[in-house]
């Protein structure tokens, strides 16, 4: 797992990353994958955005995250849930959780950073028999002009930028055929957010590839994004995502 990619970005991530649509959790509940008795392991939990939503549906969430900056932000944001969200300092490939201890493994906006086969083996170890793995992304809708133009700015100013979410194509189910055992399900949900300027900038700056304050391209990057935001009217802008969910057994 690339655990240093988001060092010092915990506060930005917490403030500007999107939540996940209610329809996703309603679907997982209707399918019986999430229940009030479930124990879930949220792997690569970051600042706890997905963990917090999970905790409103299941009994216990193990929030597994190796990055100190992200866990500090999560501790603040998850405090209201007390012992229902348990922070675990560990990687996706070596969670430290007990064998057969969880009903469901989730990875939201994180799977593309994992060692895929090592994570698969770890899922098999910690899941109860017939447990589920749920992989989720808020995937920017690149049919949107503001998102397409943001990508052009990223390509200009961000070293190592290979496309959103490390260049992974979440719309192609075959990307996951070597991870799941047999058939797996694919679902998607509309998730359109409204961003003010601060959140719009924060969303881009929270990305792993974005320059940090003091980096050579930082000011140019912020200025280019600010001009783009103002070009689209200022105030607030629509920022559309497609939330994609892949679920199955491993």
N, C-alpha and C positions, 0 to 999 in steps of 0.2 A: 504493500500500500504506500502511496506517495504522501507520507504524513506531514511533510514540511511545506507542501504547496500553499497552504493557507495560513502559515505562521504570521501572526500580527494582524490578521484580517477578521478575527472573531467578531468584533463589534460591528464592522461594516456588514458582514454576512448576516448577523442577527437582525440588523435594522432594515436591510434592503432586499433580502431574498424572499421569494414568494411563498405563501402557504400553498397547500394542496387542496383541490376542490372537494367539497362535501360529498359530491357524487361518487368519488373514489372510495371513501370510507363506507358509504351506504352500500355500494356494490360488494365490498369485501365482507361486510357484515351479513348481507343477504346470502352470500355464498357460504357462510359459516366459517370463513377463514379467520375472522376476528370475532371473538366473543367476550362477554364480561368476565369469563374465567381464564382467558388466554394469557400466557406469558410470551411476550415478543422480545426478540433481540433486534434492535435497530442499529445496523452496522454502518460505520462511517457517519455517525449521527450528527457530527458538526456541532452547531449551536442549539440543536434540539428542536428545530422547526417541525420535523416530521414526528419526532418522539412525543412532543406535546399533543399533537393531534391524535396519535396512537393512544396515548394515555387516557383520552376521553372515551375510548372504546374497549380497551382491554384492562386486565387487572394489574399487570406489571410490565414495565418496559426496561430492559437492559440497554442503556444508551452507550454503545461501544465506539470510542473515538480516541485516537492516539495523540491528537494535536492539542497542546496545552492552551493556546489562545482560544480555540473553539470550545474546549471544555469549560473554561472560565466563563465565557459568555453563556453557555448552556446552564451552568450552575445558577446564574442569576435568573434566567428566563424560566427555568424549570422548578424554581423554589416552591411555587405554590402547590406543586403536586407531591411534595414530601417524599416519602419512601416509595411511591409508585413508579418514579423514574429513577433508576439506579445507574449512576455514572460509572463506567468501566474504562480505565485507561488501557487500551489494547488495540491491536490491529485487526483488520478483517480476516487475516489468515491465521491469527493466533489470538482468539478472543479471551481465552482463560475461563470461559463458561463451562459448566459441568456437562458431561455426556448426557444426551437425551433430556435436556432441561427446558427446552423452549418449544412452543407450539408453532411459532411462525418466525421466520427471519425476514427482515425488511432491509432494503438498501435504497435510500432516496437521494438521488443526485450524487451517487457515490460509486456505483459498481464499475464505472469505466476507469477508476483509479486502482482497482484491485488486481492482484494476481488471480486470474479467473479460476484456474484449476485448483489452486491452493484454497481459495475461498469456497469453492464447491465442496472440497473435502471437509472443510471446517463446518459448513452447513450440515453435511451428513452426520458429523460427530455430535453437534449440539442439538439437532432437532429430535423431537419425539417421533416415533413411527408415524408415517403418513403426514408429517409436518409439511408446511408450505414455505416456499421462498417467493417473495414479492419484490420485484425490481421496479422502481418508479423514477421517472424524470419529468420535471417541468421543462419541456423542450420549446425553445423560442420558435414562434411561428414565422418562418423566414419568408412567407408570402407578404408579411407586413413590411412596408418600406422603411419605417424607422428602425426595425430590427436588421434589415438588410444593410442599411447605411451604417448602423453601429458596427456591424461586422467588417465593413470596409475600413472604418477607423481603427478597429482592433488590428487588422492586418497591417496598417500603416505604422502604428505606434507600439505594438506589443510583441516583443521578441518571443519566439516559440509558439505564437498563436497558430493553431492548426484547424481552426473552426470551433464553433461552440461545443462544449462538453468534450474537448480533446478530439474533435473531428468525428465522433461516433455518430452513425446514422441510426437513430432510434426508430425510424419508420420502417426499417427492414427487419422483420421477425427472424430471418435466417442468421442475424448477428448472434442469436441466443440459442441456436439449435445445438451447439456443442456444450451448453451449460445445463440445460434442463434434461431430465430423464423422460424420454418419450414426449407425448404431446404437452403443450403448454398453451395458456390462454393469453390473448392480447386484448387490451381494452384502452380506449383513449377518451379523454374528457376535455371539454373546453374550459380554459382558465384565463380569462382576460382581466388584467389588473390595470389600475390607474395610478401612474407615478407622478409625483411632483418632481421638481428639479433635483432636490437633494437625494431622493430615493432613486431616481433615474441614474444619477452619477454614481451613487453607492452601489447599485446593481452591477454596473460595469467594473468599478474599482474592486469589488469583492471577488472577481474572477481570479483564478490561479495565475493566469498569464498577464494580468494587468500590472502596470508599473506601480511601484510604491512611492510615497513621498521621498524626495531626494534622488530618485532615479532620473536618468537623463531625459526620458520621454514623458515624465509625469505631467508637467504643466501643459505641454502641447496636447497630450491626450485629454486632459480635463477641459481645455479650451475648445477642442474640436467637438467633444460631446456636448458641451454647453451650447455651442452654436447650433448643433443639430436639434437639441431640445427646443431652443427658441424658434428655430425654423418651423417646428411643428406646433407653434402657437403659444408656447410657454404655459404657465399655470399648471396644468396637468396634461399628460399624454396617455393614450391607450397603449398598453404593452401586452400583446396577446401571447399566451402560451398554449401549447397542446400538452396536456398531462398524459404521458404514456405509461402504461402499467403492463408488466409481463409477470405472470404467476404460474407456478407449477411445482413439481417435485424434482428432487435431485438424487 
